Amino acid sequence: MLGRTIGLGILSGTVATAYSFYDNDFNIDSVGIVRFSRAATTGLHVMYHYKTTLYAPSVNKSLPNYQEIRSKSHEKAAELLLDLCRTNKGVYIKIGQHIGALENLFPKEYTDTLKVLHSQAPITPLKEIYKVIKEDLKQDVDQLFSEIDPKPLGAASLAQVHKAKLRSTGESVAIKVQHSYVRGDAKIDIAIIETLVNIGSYMFPDFKFQWLVKQTKQNIPKELDFTIEAQNTETIRSMFKHLKWLKVPKIYNEYSSTRILTLEFFEGGQINDLDYINRNKLKVDEISDKLGSLYSEMIFKNGFVHSDPHPGNLLVNKDENGQLNLILLDHGLYATLSDSFRLTYAKLWMSILDNNHDKMKKYCTKLGVAEMYGLLVCMVAGRTWDSVQDGIVTKKLTDAEKEKFQSGIPLVLTETLYILETVNPQILLLLKTNDLIRGIDTTLGTLSKLTSLRPMTVTCINTIYDKPLYKSSFWTGLSIQLRKQWSLLRAKLFFFWLSIIDTA
C-alpha cells in the first residue's frame, strides 16, 4: 500500500514537472520535482523528529518534564512547516494559514507559529503584477489605470491587492491580482501534499489529515478562479442589502478576469486594530454585535458562509453620519450548508446554551460523532468540558480557562483528528470560522461578555421554529409561534440580566 502511494506520488510529480516548468515561465522554484523534494525533505524531517523526540522509546507521559518535551517537539515541527510554507508559497501558505487559524483544535505551538502567515505572505514584484494585468485584460496598465500604489494594501497566499485609480473615471479602486506562479504550482502541490499526508498517516496511523487534503482539493480550484469570487461578492451584496451597516465592494467586471478583480475601494481599519478603533471612537461591543449578527445570519439563516474572516478581510469605519460600518472583503471561499445541516447545527448550539447533555449527544450523533460527542461540543463552543457542564452562558471565559483549554489540546489531538475525519464535512469550515471570530472577540475584549452569542441565540431560535411554522396548520402553527416567542423572551431576559451583571 505504502509503495503504491509513493509510486503514484513520484509518477504524478514527474508528469507535472515539465508542465509546471513551462507554465511558470521556466522558474526553477515552480518545477514540480523541486517543490516535491522540498516538501518530502521537510516531511521526512518532521517524521524523524517526532520519532526521535516525542515518540522515542525513552519518552513516556509519566516523565516529570514530559510537557516540556512535548512542547519543544511540537514547536520544532511547526517551525519546519513554517519554513516550507514560506519557501514553496501558494497552496502551502494557504494550508499553513488554515492550521494557524484553528486555535481551539491544534496545539498552541502550531497555531502560534503558523498564524504569522496571515500577515507575512510573500509579495510579488510590481512588474509581475503588471504582466498578469496585461495578459488578462489585453491592455497596458497605464491605459487602464492612471496610477497604482506600488506598495500592496495586503498580500495573501494566492494574490495581493493594490490601490489604484481608473483612468476612465478617476475612481479609486482596489485591484486584486493573483500571484503569477500560483496557478501552475497548485496543479502539482495538491498532489504532493496528498502523497505526503498518506505516507505520514501510514507511519503515524493516529495522525490523520486526509480531511485537510479533501478541503484543499475542493476549495483551491474555486479560489483560483476570480470569476467565482465575483459571483460570491454579488450574491452576498444582494443577500445582505438590508444591513445598511454592511459594506461589500462592488465589482468592476470590465476590469476583471479569472486572475484579476477590480473592486470598489473602502477606507477603514482592521477589525482588531484597537488603536484605529479608539482613535475613531468606535465601540467594541457594537463591532462584536454586528459581527455576530452577520455570521449568525449567514450560518443559520442563509447557509452561505464567508469562511475566511481573519482581520485582514474585515474592516471597520465610521461614515459621515457617525454610523459604524463593517466592510467584508475577500469572497473567494464560501461554505454552502444544507437546510438539514443548518437545523441540526442550530439545535446543537441551543442544546449547548441550554446545557442539555442528552440533546448535545443527539445532535452530535446526527453530525456523525456519537461516542466522543463531548469533545465535538468543546470544539464547537471553544470551551472546556467543565465549563460546558456548568453552562457556558453562566460561567465566564477566563484567561485560566483559555490556558487550560489550549494546554489540553495536545492530550486529545488523536481524538480531535479522528473527529475531523469522521464528522459531517459541512462543519469543517465553520470550525475555522468560529475560531477566527473568537480570536477577533478576544482582541476586542468582548469574548467573555458573550456579545456575539446574543444575536446568534436569536437566529438559532428563528431557524429552529420558522420552517415548522411555515408548514403547519393554524392551531399547530399557533402552538409553535407561542413556543418560539417564549424562547425569544427567555433569551432577551437572560441577556438583559447578563448586561446588568457586566455593568454592576
C-alpha positions in Angstrom: 0.0 0.0 0.0 2.8 2.4 1.0 4.8 1.5 -2.1 1.9 2.1 -4.3 1.2 5.5 -2.7 4.9 6.6 -3.1 4.9 5.3 -6.7 1.8 7.3 -7.6 3.3 10.4 -6.0 6.6 10.1 -8.0 4.7 9.4 -11.2 2.4 12.5 -10.7 5.4 14.6 -9.8 7.3 13.5 -12.9 4.4 14.1 -15.3 3.7 17.5 -13.8 7.3 18.7 -13.7 7.7 19.7 -17.3 4.2 21.3 -17.4 4.8 23.3 -14.2 8.2 24.5 -15.5 6.7 25.7 -18.7 3.5 27.1 -17.1 5.6 29.2 -14.7 7.9 30.8 -17.3 10.8 28.4 -16.5 11.1 29.5 -12.9 13.1 26.8 -11.1 11.1 27.4 -7.9 8.0 26.2 -9.7 9.4 23.0 -11.0 7.4 20.1 -9.6 10.3 17.9 -8.7 12.0 20.8 -6.8 8.9 21.6 -4.9 8.3 17.9 -4.2 11.9 17.5 -2.9 11.5 20.4 -0.5 8.1 19.1 0.8 9.4 15.5 1.0 12.6 16.5 2.8 10.6 18.6 5.3 8.0 15.8 5.7 10.7 13.2 6.4 12.5 15.6 8.8 9.3 16.2 10.8 8.6 12.4 11.0 12.1 11.6 12.0 12.0 14.5 14.5 8.9 13.1 16.2 10.2 9.5 16.1 13.4 10.6 18.0 11.8 13.0 20.4 8.2 12.7 21.4 7.8 9.1 20.3 11.3 7.9 21.3 11.3 4.7 23.5 12.7 6.6 26.4 9.9 9.1 26.4 6.6 8.4 28.2 3.9 10.6 29.7 4.9 9.7 33.3 8.2 11.7 32.9 8.1 14.9 35.1 9.3 17.0 32.2 7.0 15.4 29.6 5.0 18.6 29.0 8.2 20.5 28.2 9.4 17.7 25.8 6.1 17.7 24.0 6.0 21.4 23.7 9.5 21.7 22.3 8.8 18.8 19.9 5.7 20.5 18.5 7.5 23.8 18.3 10.4 22.5 16.3 8.0 20.6 13.9 5.9 23.8 13.5 9.0 25.8 12.6 9.9 23.3 9.9 6.5 23.5 8.4 6.6 27.3 8.5 9.9 27.3 6.6 8.4 25.0 4.0 5.3 27.2 3.6 7.4 30.3 3.1 9.6 28.6 0.6 7.0 26.8 -1.5 4.4 29.6 -1.0 0.9 29.4 -2.7 -1.1 26.3 -1.5 1.4 25.6 1.3 0.8 29.1 2.8 -3.0 28.5 2.4 -2.8 25.3 4.4 -0.5 26.9 7.0 -2.9 29.7 7.4 -5.8 27.2 7.9 -3.9 25.3 10.6 -2.8 28.6 12.2 -6.5 29.7 12.5 -7.6 26.6 14.4 -6.5 27.7 17.8 -9.1 25.5 19.5 -8.2 22.4 17.6 -4.4 22.3 17.3 -1.5 22.6 19.8 -0.6 26.2 20.7 2.9 25.7 19.3 1.5 25.1 15.8 -1.1 27.9 15.8 1.2 30.5 17.3 3.9 29.6 14.8 1.8 29.4 11.7 -0.7 32.3 12.3 2.1 34.7 11.2 1.3 33.6 7.6 -1.9 35.7 7.7 0.2 38.9 7.9 3.5 37.8 6.3 2.6 36.3 3.0 5.2 36.8 0.2 4.9 39.9 -2.0 5.1 39.6 -5.8 7.2 42.3 -7.5 5.2 45.0 -9.2 6.5 44.1 -12.7 4.9 40.6 -12.3 1.7 42.2 -11.3 1.7 44.4 -14.4 2.4 41.4 -16.5 -0.6 39.5 -15.2 -2.8 42.6 -15.8 -1.6 42.9 -19.4 -2.0 39.2 -20.1 -5.6 39.1 -18.8 -7.0 42.5 -19.7 -5.2 42.8 -23.0 -4.1 46.4 -22.4 -1.1 48.1 -20.9 -1.5 49.0 -17.3 -1.2 52.8 -17.9 -4.1 52.6 -20.4 -6.4 51.2 -17.7 -5.2 52.9 -14.5 -3.9 56.4 -14.1 -1.9 55.3 -11.0 -1.2 52.2 -9.0 0.3 52.4 -5.5 3.4 50.2 -5.7 3.0 49.2 -2.0 0.4 46.5 -1.6 -2.6 47.1 0.6 -2.2 43.4 1.5 -0.6 40.2 0.4 -2.2 36.8 0.8 -1.4 33.2 -0.2 -2.9 33.4 -3.6 -3.0 37.1 -4.5 -2.1 40.6 -3.4 -4.1 43.9 -3.5 -3.0 47.4 -4.7 -4.9 50.7 -4.5 -5.3 52.3 -8.0 -7.3 54.9 -9.9 -9.3 54.1 -13.0 -8.1 56.2 -16.0 -11.6 56.4 -17.4 -13.4 57.9 -14.3 -10.7 58.7 -11.8 -12.4 56.4 -9.2 -10.3 54.9 -6.5 -10.3 51.1 -6.7 -8.6 48.1 -5.2 -7.0 45.7 -7.7 -6.6 42.1 -6.5 -4.1 40.3 -8.7 -3.3 36.6 -8.4 0.4 35.7 -7.9 1.7 34.6 -11.3 3.2 31.4 -10.0 0.2 30.1 -8.0 -2.0 28.5 -10.7 0.8 26.4 -12.2 2.2 25.4 -8.8 -1.2 24.4 -7.4 -1.6 21.7 -10.0 1.3 19.7 -8.5 1.3 21.0 -5.0 -2.0 19.4 -4.1 -0.8 16.0 -5.4 2.4 16.3 -3.5 0.7 17.2 -0.2 -1.8 14.4 -0.6 1.1 11.9 -1.1 3.0 13.1 1.9 -0.2 13.0 4.1 -0.8 9.4 3.0 2.8 8.5 3.9 2.6 10.3 7.2 -0.7 8.5 8.1 0.9 5.2 7.3 3.8 5.9 9.6 1.6 7.5 12.3 -1.8 5.9 12.0 -3.4 8.1 14.7 -2.5 11.3 12.8 -5.0 11.6 10.0 -5.0 14.8 7.9 -7.0 13.5 4.9 -9.8 15.9 5.8 -7.5 18.8 5.3 -6.4 17.5 1.9 -10.0 17.0 0.8 -10.8 20.5 1.8 -7.8 21.9 -0.1 -8.6 19.9 -3.2 -12.2 21.1 -3.1 -11.6 24.8 -2.4 -8.3 25.8 -4.1 -9.6 25.5 -7.7 -12.6 27.7 -6.7 -10.4 30.3 -5.1 -8.1 30.4 -8.1 -11.0 31.4 -10.3 -11.8 35.0 -9.5 -15.0 34.9 -11.6 -16.3 32.7 -8.8 -15.3 35.2 -6.2 -17.0 38.0 -8.2 -20.2 35.9 -8.2 -19.9 35.3 -4.5 -19.4 39.0 -3.9 -22.6 39.9 -5.8 -24.5 37.2 -4.1 -23.6 38.4 -0.7 -24.2 42.0 -1.6 -27.8 41.1 -2.7 -28.3 38.8 0.3 -27.4 41.4 2.9 -28.7 44.6 1.2 -31.0 45.0 4.3 -28.0 45.6 6.5 -27.1 49.2 5.9 -24.0 49.0 8.0 -22.5 46.1 6.0 -20.4 47.3 3.0 -19.4 44.8 0.3 -17.3 46.2 -2.5 -18.9 46.3 -5.9 -17.0 44.5 -8.8 -15.8 46.3 -11.9 -16.4 43.4 -14.3 -14.8 45.2 -17.3 -11.5 45.4 -15.4 -11.7 41.8 -14.0 -10.8 38.3 -15.2 -10.1 34.8 -13.8 -6.9 36.2 -12.2 -7.8 39.9 -11.6 -10.6 41.5 -9.6 -11.1 45.3 -9.6 -13.2 46.4 -6.7 -14.7 49.4 -5.0 -12.2 50.9 -2.6 -13.1 51.4 1.1 -11.1 53.3 3.7 -11.1 51.6 7.1 -9.0 49.9 9.8 -8.8 46.2 10.5 -11.4 45.0 12.9 -8.8 44.1 15.5 -6.9 47.4 15.2 -7.6 48.8 18.7 -5.6 52.0 18.0 -7.8 52.7 15.0 -10.9 51.8 16.9 -10.0 54.1 19.8 -8.9 57.0 17.6 -12.2 56.9 15.7 -14.2 56.4 18.9 -15.8 53.2 17.7 -17.5 50.9 20.2 -16.0 47.4 20.5 -19.3 46.0 21.8 -21.1 47.3 18.7 -18.4 45.8 16.4 -18.7 42.4 18.1 -22.5 42.5 18.0 -22.6 43.4 14.3 -20.0 40.7 13.5 -22.1 38.1 15.5 -25.3 39.2 13.7 -23.7 39.0 10.3 -22.3 35.5 10.7 -25.3 34.1 12.6 -27.5 35.1 9.6 -25.0 33.6 7.2 -24.7 30.3 9.1 -28.2 29.7 10.4 -30.5 31.5 8.1 -28.9 31.6 4.6 -26.4 28.7 4.7 -23.9 30.7 2.6 -20.9 31.5 4.8 -17.9 33.7 4.2 -15.3 31.3 5.5 -12.1 33.4 5.9 -13.0 36.1 8.4 -9.4 36.8 9.5 -8.8 40.5 10.5 -7.4 41.5 7.1 -10.7 40.7 5.5 -12.8 42.6 7.9 -12.5 46.4 8.2 -14.5 48.9 10.2 -15.0 52.7 9.8 -17.4 55.4 10.7 -19.4 57.2 8.0 -20.3 60.9 7.8 -23.4 60.2 9.9 -21.4 58.6 12.7 -22.7 55.1 11.7 -20.3 52.2 12.4 -19.8 50.2 9.2 -18.4 46.7 8.8 -16.6 46.1 5.5 -16.4 42.5 4.3 -13.6 41.6 1.8 -12.2 38.6 0.0 -15.2 36.4 -1.1 -13.2 33.6 -2.6 -14.1 30.9 0.0 -17.7 30.2 1.0 -19.3 27.2 2.7 -22.7 26.2 1.4 -24.8 24.5 4.1 -27.8 22.3 3.5 -31.1 23.0 5.2 -30.9 19.8 7.3 -27.4 20.6 8.4 -28.4 24.2 9.4 -31.2 22.9 11.5 -29.1 20.3 13.3 -26.3 22.7 13.9 -28.7 25.3 15.3 -30.2 22.7 17.6 -26.8 21.6 18.7 -25.9 25.2 19.6 -29.2 25.6 21.5 -28.5 22.4 23.4 -25.1 23.8 24.4 -26.6 27.1 25.5 -29.3 25.3 27.4 -26.8 22.8 28.9 -28.9 19.9 27.8 -26.5 16.9 27.5 -29.0 14.5 26.1 -29.7 16.8 23.2 -26.0 17.6 22.8 -25.3 13.9 22.2 -28.4 13.6 19.9 -27.3 16.3 17.5 -23.6 15.4 17.6 -24.6 11.9 16.6 -26.6 13.4 13.7 -23.4 15.2 12.7 -21.5 11.9 12.7 -19.9 11.9 16.1 -21.5 9.8 18.9 -19.0 8.3 21.3 -16.9 11.4 21.6 -19.7 13.9 21.4 -18.3 15.8 24.4 -15.1 16.6 22.5 -17.1 17.8 19.4 -19.1 20.1 21.7 -15.9 21.6 23.1 -14.6 22.1 19.6 -17.7 23.9 18.5 -18.1 26.0 21.7 -14.4 26.7 22.2 -14.8 25.9 25.9 -13.5 23.3 28.3 -15.8 20.4 29.2 -16.0 21.7 32.8 -17.5 24.9 31.5 -19.8 23.1 29.2 -21.1 21.0 32.1 -21.5 24.2 34.3 -23.2 26.1 31.4 -21.1 28.3 29.1 -23.6 31.2 29.3 -23.4 31.4 33.1 -19.6 30.7 33.5 -17.5 33.5 32.1 -14.5 32.6 30.0 -11.3 33.4 31.9 -7.7 33.5 31.0 -7.1 30.5 33.2 -9.8 28.5 31.2 -8.3 29.6 27.9 -4.9 28.4 29.1 -6.4 25.1 30.3 -8.2 24.5 27.0 -5.1 25.2 24.9 -2.8 23.1 27.1 -5.3 20.2 26.9 -5.5 20.1 23.1 -2.3 18.0 22.7 -3.7 15.4 25.1 -6.7 14.8 22.8 -5.0 15.5 19.4 -5.5 12.0 18.1 -9.2 12.1 19.1 -9.6 15.6 17.6 -8.1 14.4 14.3 -10.5 11.4 14.3 -13.5 13.7 14.7 -12.3 16.0 11.9 -12.1 12.9 9.7 -15.5 11.5 10.6 -17.8 14.5 11.3 -20.2 15.9 8.7 -17.7 17.8 6.4 -20.1 20.8 6.3 -18.9 21.7 9.8 -15.2 21.9 9.0 -15.1 25.4 7.6 -17.4 26.5 10.4 -14.9 25.4 13.0 -12.2 27.5 11.3 -14.7 30.4 11.1 -15.7 30.1 14.7 -12.1 30.2 15.8 -11.3 33.3 13.7 -14.3 35.2 15.1 -13.4 34.1 18.7 -9.9 35.4 18.1 -11.3 38.8 17.0 -13.6 38.9 20.0 -10.7 38.1 22.3 -8.7 41.0 20.9 -11.7 43.4 21.2 -12.2 42.2 24.8 -15.8 41.1 24.2 -15.5 37.3 24.3 -16.2 37.0 28.0 -19.2 39.3 27.7 -20.9 36.8 25.2 -21.6 39.8 23.0 -21.7 37.8 19.7 -23.7 35.0 21.4 -26.7 37.2 21.7 -27.6 37.6 18.0 -26.6 34.0 17.4 -29.1 32.8 20.0 -31.9 34.7 18.4 -31.0 33.5 14.9 -30.8 29.9 16.2 -34.3 30.1 17.7 -35.7 31.5 14.5 -34.0 28.8 12.4 -35.5 26.0 14.7 -39.1 27.3 14.7 -39.6 29.1 11.4 -39.7 26.2 8.9 -42.1 24.1 11.0 -44.2 27.2 11.5 -44.4 27.8 7.7 -45.6 24.3 7.0 -48.0 23.8 9.9 -51.8 24.1 10.3 -53.4 27.0 12.1 -53.5 25.5 15.6 -50.2 23.7 15.3 -48.7 27.0 14.0 -50.1 28.9 16.9 -48.5 26.5 19.3 -45.2 26.7 17.5 -45.4 30.5 17.5 -46.1 30.6 21.2 -43.1 28.4 21.9 -40.9 30.5 19.7 -41.9 33.8 21.3 -41.4 32.3 24.8 -37.9 31.1 23.8 -37.1 34.6 22.4 -38.4 36.3 25.5 -36.3 34.0 27.7 -33.2 34.8 25.7 -33.9 38.5 25.8 -34.4 38.5 29.6 -31.4 36.3 30.2 -29.0 38.5 28.1 -30.5 41.7 29.7 -29.7 40.1 33.1 -26.1 39.4 31.9 -25.7 43.1 30.8 -26.8 44.2 34.3 -24.2 41.9 35.8 -21.5 43.2 33.5 -22.1 46.8 34.4 -22.5 46.2 38.1 
